[in-house]
Amino acid sequence: GDGGDPQRHVSSNKTTQQPSISPAEQQTMRNEAIAKIDQRISDLELQGNFKIERRSGIPVQRPNSSIKNENRFGAVRPSQLQRLGKTPLVNGTISRWRVQAPKILITPDGWESDRMGFSNDPFTPAQTRIDAEDVVAKEQANGDVLISARRNRLIIEEQLPIPVTRRQLLQEEEEVENRWVTGIDNKDRDGFFIGRELKTIELSDDFILRLEPQFLVQRAVDGETSSVSELFGLESELQGKLWGWDTTLEADISTFKPEDFADGSRYWGSIENDFELPWIGNVTARLFGAYRYRTWNGSLGETDVYAAMGGFIEQKNSFEWGKLENSYLWRIGVGNYQAESFTRSALTENLRANFFGSINSSYPIWRGEAASLTPERAYRYSPVAIVPGLSFNTNINTLIAAYGDGTRQNLISLSGGPTLTLGTFSKPFLDYTQLSVSGGVTLKEGASPFEFDQAVDLSTLGIGITQQIAGPLVVSAGFGVNVDPGSEFYGDVINSNVELRWQRRSYDFGFYFNPYEGIGGFRFRLHDFDFKGTGVPFVPYTPTNWMKTTNEDRPF
C-alpha cells in the first residue's frame, strides 16, 4: 500500500514532532510537492456520477412520456434551467475505483483484507476516498460481488469522515443500488411521502414488473383521513415486448380508498418499434394512451390530460455542416384527447392531428484554451477541463395542428442566444463565469381548444449565469419569463432555478430551489471517471519526524 518500499510510520507510543512553520507555509510546500508527482494518469474523461439527493416539492410527471414530449424538442433555453422531478435518495454509477491495500488474501470465492482504500479520484492526493476495515468480498452465483466491512468511512479532503453503508452489492454493470425514494406531491399525496422500490419481478421471459409502495407521511400527520387505505400509494411499471414492440405501462396511485380510487389514480403507457422506410430511413412508430396525465404549459402552469389515445411516427438525426452542429426531429401524429379546456372550466374532447418539425443548431464563434491538464490547474475544481469560448445556439420549429371541431393552431417559433464562458476555473477567485441568454418568438395562427397545448408564451426571455465566487464555491441561477406585451401573462415567470454548489474534481454538493415548480433539495455527487494509467498510491501516511525530511524525501 506504500508503493512497494518500506516506510517509517508513526509509532503508537510516541508523539510526532510539531511543525515550526506556519499553516500557510505548509500548504505552499505541499502544493509544490504535489506538482512534482508523476500522476501516471492520462486521457481523463467524466462518464457520469453517483448521486445522493434529497428533494422536496411538487414532482412533474416522468420526462419520457409520450404525452408530455409529443410536441417538445430542443427549444433553446439557458443550461441553468433544468426540469426537476421525483428522485431516488441514491442513484448513479461508479464504474472505476482505484484500490489500495497493504495485503489482499485471495480465497476460492472472493478476497479479503484487514484495511483497504477505494477512491473514485484518479489523482493523488485524492479529494475523496473510502476507508474500509476488515473487508470481505464474495462473488455471488450470478456474478455479482457482495462487499462487506466492519467499518466504512467516506473521507472528504482528508478532513471530513462520513460513515457509509457497511455492505454493498456490486452488480456486473456496477450500478449503485439504493431503493429508498422521497418526494413531495401536494396535489395527489398532500405533501411529503416516502417510497421503497422493490426488487424487479420477472413475470416471463418478455416482461418485468417494478413496484414502489409508498407511505404518505404528511397525510398521516395531518390526521384528516377516514381510513388507513388513504395513507398508502403505489407506483408501478410494466416493461417488455409484445409482438416485437417495446411495451411500457405505468400506474401512479395515491389512495386505495375504494370511492376515491378512480380520482386518485393516473395511468399511461406506450408501445413502440423502429422501422426502415424507403427514401426516409429509420423511423420510430409509437402508440400511446393515458388516463389523468399531469403536464405543464409555461404560464398556464400545471394542467391535466384526463384521457388520451393515439399514435405517431417520428425521426431524429444529427449532422454537421462545417463548424455548424445540427440535430433535427420531425413527427406526424393523430390522437383523441379529453383534457381541460382553454376557454372554460370544464373538460373538452376532440380529435387532434398534427405535424411537428424542429432543428437545433450550434455554432462556435470563439474557442479559447483550457488550463494545463493537471490536478492543480484544469482539474483543481472541475471534473472536466473548462474551455473559454463563445457559441451561438438556435432552434427553429413549426407546429401544424387540426382539431375535430374544425379549429386549427399553426405555429412557427424561433429561439436562440449566445453562451459565453470566461475563465478556466483553475484560480482561487472569480475564474469561471458562464452566461447564457436566450430569446424566443412564436408566430401563431388559430388556437387550440385544449389548455395543455395552447401556445401562450409567444415571446420569451431566458437568462442563466454560473459564477465561481471563491475556491470551490459556485452559484448558478436562471429564469425564464413571458415578455409578450400583448399577453395576459406578460411578466409571468415560466421557469426558474437557483443553486449554491461546492464544486470539486471528484465530488460536489449543493442546495437548489426551483420556485416555478416548487421543488428544492440537497444533492451530493461523486464523479465517475474513465482514464488511462495506474495512478500512484493515494492513502496518506505520516513518517516519523516528517518535518526533518528534505523536499525530495517528502511522500506527498
N, C-alpha and C positions, 0 to 999 in steps of 0.2 A: 503493500500500500504506500510505500515511500519511494517508489521509483526503482526499487531493487537494491539500493545502497543502505548500509547500516546508518542509523541516525541516533543522535543523542536526545533523549526525551527527558522532560522534567520529572524528577523523582517525586514520589508521593509524599516523602517526609522532608523535603527541602523547599524553601521558598525561592521563587525566581527573582533575580536582581532587578530592582525597579529602574526603569529608564530615567536618564537625567536630561533628556531633551524634551522639548515641548510636543504636544499632540500634533500641532501643525507641521513641525519639522519631521515627525514620524510619518505623517501622511505623505509629505513630499518625497521622503526616502522610499516609501512603499510604492508610490506611483512610478518612480524612476526604476525600481527593481522589476515591477510588473511589465513595464515597457520592454525590458530586456529578455523576457521569457519567449522562447520559441514555442508558440502555442501548438504547432503541428496540426492546424486546422485550416481548411480552405473550402471554397465553394459553399459558403453558408447560405441556407435557404429556409425561410419560415414556411412551415407547412400548415399550421393551424394552432390550436391551443386547447388546453384543459381548463375548463371554466367552472368556477363556483359562483353562483349568482342567487341573490335573494331579491325578488321583485314584488312590488305591490302596485295595485291599480286595476283598471278595467281591461281585461285582455281582449285583443281583437281576435277574430277567427283565424284559423290556420292560413298562412300566406299561399299555400299551393293549391287552394281550392279553385275549381273551375269557375264558380260563380264570381268570386271576388276578382279574379285575374282576367276575366273574359275580355275586357276591353282596356287593360292597363299594360303598357310595355314601355319601359325606358324613358319616361319623361325626365328631363334634366332637372335635378334638384341638388342642393349642397349635400356633400357627403356627411355632414354633421347631422342631417335629418334622417334618422333611421326609424323604421317601423318596429314597434316593440310588441311583445305578446307574452303569453304564459311561458314559463321556463322551468326546467328541472333545476334542483339545487346544484347538482354536479353534472357536468356534461363535457364531452370532448375526448381528445386522444393525446397521449404522449407516445409517439411511435419509436423514439430512440432515447435510451438512457445511457449515460456513462456510469460505469460501475467500478468501485474501488474497494478492496478488502485486503487485509494482511494475509489471510489464508481462507481458501474455499475448499470444503470437503465434498467431493463428488460421490454421490450414492447411486444405487441402481435406479431409484425412482425420482431423483432430483439432486439437490445440493443444499448445503447449509454452511453458515459462517457465524462466528461469535460477534463480529462487528462488520458492518457493510455500509458503504455510502452510495447513494444514487444521485445523479444530477441531470437535469434537462439542459443545463447551460454548457455549451461546447467549450467555453473558455475558462481559464483559471486566472485569478480566484473566481470561483463560481458564485453568482449572485443568489442562487437558490440550490439547496441540496437536501436530501433526505438522509438522516442518520438513523440507522436501524440496528437493534441489538438482538442477538440470538435469533438469527434469520434462518428459516427453514422453507425451502421451495420444493413442492412436489408436483410432478406432472400428472394431470388427470387423464382418464381414459380417452377423452375426446380431443386431447392435445392441448387443452388449456393448462396454465400453470397457476397454482394456488400458493401465494407467498404469505407467510405469517411471521410475526416478530413479537418479541416480548415488549418492545417499546419502539415506536416510530415517531420521529420528530421532523417536521419541515423547518429548516433553518434558513432564514432570510437575511442576507447580507452579514452573516456570522454574528448577528445581534439579536434577532427575534426568533426564538424556538416556538413552534406551534405543534402541539400533539395532533397526530393524524391517525387514521384507522390502522389497526394492527394486522388486519387481514385484507388482502387484495387479490381478486381473481383476474389474471391477465389472459384474455382470450387470444386466439391466434392472430386476430386483427389488432389486438392490444387496445380495444375500446374500453374506456373507463366506465365502470358500471356503478351507478347510484340511482335508486329508483324513487326517492322522495321528491315530491313536487309541491310547491306552494304557489298561491296566487290570490288575487282579489277580484271578484266579479260582483260588482254592486247591483247589476241588473238582474241576473239569474240566481245568484247564490247569496245575496245580501251581505257581501263583503268577503272577509278572509276565509280561505279554506286550505286544507292540506290533502294531498293525494299520495298514493303509492302505486307505482307501475309494477304490475305482477309479471312474472316470467311469461314469455311468449308461449302460447298454446298452439301446437301443431295439430290442426284439425284433419289434415290429409297431406298428401304429397304436394298439393297445389295451393293450400290455404293455411294461413296462420291468423291467430286472433290475439290482439293486445287489449288488456283491460287495465283501467286505472280507477279503482274505487276511491271515493273522496269523503271526507268528513267536513261538514260546513260549520266551521268553528264559530264564526261571528253570528250565524243564525241561532246556534245553540246558546251562546252567551246572551243574546237579546231576549231569549225566553218567550218569544211571541208565537211559537209553533204549537200546534194542537196535537201532533203525533210524532213519534220517533221517526217515521218514514220520511219526514221533511228534512231530517238532519244529514241525509246521505245523498251523494251524487255519483255519477259514473261517466267516464269517457271510454269509448271502445273503438277499435279499428280492426276491420277485417280486410286482409290483403291476400291476393292470389291471382291465379289465371283462370279465366273462363272462356273455353273455346279459343284459346290462344290470345285472348285480350287481357291486359293488365287491369285488375279489378280492385277498387278500393271503396269500402263502405265505412262510414264513421257515424258515431252517435254521441251526443252530449246531453246527459240527463241531469237535471238539477233538483229533482224531487221524485220520490216514489209514492207520494200520496195519490191514491187512485183518481180522485176527482180533479187533481191538478196535473196529472201525468202528461196529458197531451200538450198543455200550455207550458210545461216545464221541460220539454224535450226538443232537441234540434238534431236533424239528420241530413247528411249529404253524402254523395258518392259519385263515382265515375268509372267508366271502362274505356280503355284507350288502346290503340295499336298504331304501328308505323306501316306505311305503305309507300311503294315506289310508283309514281305517276309519270307517264310519258311526257317529255319536254319540261317537266317541272322538277322532278327529283323526289327526294324523300319528304313525306308529309306525315303529320300526326292526326289521326281521327279520334274524336272523343265524344262519348255520350255521357250526359250528366243529369243529376236530379238532386233536389234539395227540399227540405221542409224547415221553415223558420230559420233561414240562414242570416247571420248577422254580418253586416258590412258597414263601411264608412264612405262618405262622399263629401270631402272638403268642408266647406262652410256649413253644409246641412248636417254634418256630424253623423251619428250612428243611425242606421236605418235597417229594416228587416225585409228580406225576401221570404215571404211565407210559403211559397211553393214554386218550384221551377222544374222544367224538364225539357231537354233539348239536346243539340249536338253541334259540333263544328269541326272543321279541318283547318290546320294551320301549318306554317312552315317558318322555321327560324334558321338564320345563317349569318355568317360574317365574312367580310372581305377587306382587303387593303388596297388602297389606291395611292401609291407613293407613300407619303408620311401620314396620309389620312386613314384612320382606322374606322370601320363601319360595321354595324350589325343591324339586321332588319327582321321584321315579323310581319306576316300577313295572315289574316284569319277571316273565314266566312262561316257564319253560324245562323241557326234558327232555333227558337225555343218558345215555350209557353210559360208565362210568368204571372204569378199572383203576388203583388207587392204593395207597399204603401204608396198611395197616390201623391203626386207632387202638388196638386191643386186643391185637395180636400183631405180631411182627416178620416180617411177610410181606405179600404183595400180596393184595388182595381186589378182586373185580369185581362191580359192581352197577349196576342202572338207578337213575337219580335224577331225580325230578320235583320242581319247586319253584316257589313264588311268593315274590317279594320286593318289599316296598314300603318307601319311605323318604321322609321330608320334613325338610328343613332350614329353620330359621327364625332370623332375627337381628333384635333389637330394640334401637335406640339409646336408652339410658337418659339419657345426658347427653352433650352435644357442646359443646366449647369453641371457641375461635377460634385460628386459626393466626397465626404471626407475620406481619409485613408481607412481601408477596411480592417481596422484593428479594434480590440476591445476598449481601448482608451479614447477612440475617436468616433468612427461611424456607429459602432455597436455599444457605445457607452450607455445610452439611454433607450435606444430603439432596437427592436428585433430585426428591422430592415434598414438598410442604408438610405437616408433621406437625400433625395436629389433635388436641388433647387430647380425651379422651372416655371413656365407659364404655358398653359394649354387652354384651348377653347373647345367646349363641348356643345353640341346641338342635337335637337330632336325635332323631327317633323312627322306628324301623324294625321291621319284622316279617319273619320267615322261616318259611315252612311247607314242609318237605321230606319227601318219602316215598321209600323205597328199595325195590329189587326183592326184598329178603329179608324184607319186611314191617315193618322198623323205620321210625321216624319221628323227626324232630327239629323241634320248634316253638320259635321264639324271639320274644320281644318285648324290644327294647332301647331304653333312654332314656339319652341323654348330653347334657351341656350344661355351660355355665360362662361366667363373665364374662371380658372382655378390657378391661383398664384401661390407658389411655395418658395419661401425665403429661409435661408439658413440651412445648416446640416445637422442640427440637434446634437452637436458634439461639444459645445461650450457650456459653461455653467449658467449663463443668463441670456434670455431673450434671443436664442439662436435657432428658433424654429417657429415659423408662422405660416399657416395655410389659410388663405382667404378664398372663399367661393361665393360667387354672385350669379344668380340665375333669374331670368325673367321669362315669362310666358304669355302669349297672346293667343286667343281662340276666336275664330270667326264662326258664328253659329247661324243656322237656318232651321226654323221649326223648333219643336220642343218634344220632350218625352212625357208620356203620361205617368211615368214612374219617378219615384224620388231617388232610387239607388243609382240610376244612370243619367240623371238630369245634369246637363252642363251648367254650372252656376258660377264657377270661378273662372271668368273669361280673361282676366288679366291678373297675373300673379307675380310676386317678387319673393325670392328666397335668398337669404344671406347666411353664411356659415363661417365661423372662424375657429381655428385651433391655435393656441398660443402657449409656448413654453414660458413659465413665469421665472422659476429659479430651479436649477438642477433638474430632478425628475418631475417636478410639479407642472402639470399641464391643465389648462382649462379649454373646454370645447363647447361651443354653443351654436345654435342655428334656429331659424324660424322662417316660416312661410306665411304670406299674408295676401289677402284679396285686395288688389289695387284698382279694380274696375270702378270708376266713379259712377257708372250708371247702374251698379248692382246694389240691391238692398243689403248685401253682405259686405259692402265696401268697408275695409279696415279690419275685417274679422281675421283672426289668426287661423290658418288651415293646417298648421303643423308647427311643432316647436320641440326643442330638446336642449338640455344643458348638462354638462358632465365635468366634474373635478377629478382628475386622474393622476396617480403617481405611476410614472412610466419608467420601466427599466428594461434592459435587454431580455432577461429571462422571465420576467413577470411584470404584471401591472395590477393595480387595484384602483377602484374609484367609485364615487357616488354619482348617480344620474337621476334626472327627473324630466318627464315629458308632460308638460301642463295640458297639451291638447288632448292626449289620450288618458290623462290622469294616472300615469304609471311612473313609478320611481323605484330605485333599488340600489343595491351594492353589488359590485362584481369584482372577483379576483380571478386572474388568469395566469397559468403557467404556459409559456410558449413552447411550441413543438418545432424542433429544428431537424433538418437534414444537412449533412455535411460530409466532407471527405477528411480522413485523417483520424488519428487516435487521441489527440489532445495530450495533456500532461496531468499528473495526479492533482486532485482538487481538494482532498480532505486536509485541512490545515493542521499543523502541529507546531509546538514551541520548543526549540532546542534550549538546553541549559545555558545560562549566561548569554542569551542571544544578542545583547547589546554590545558584547565584546567581539563579535564576528565582523569581518570586513564585508563591504558591499558585495564582493564576488562570492562570499560564502553564504549569503542570505538565501534561505529556501523559498522565499515568497516572490 
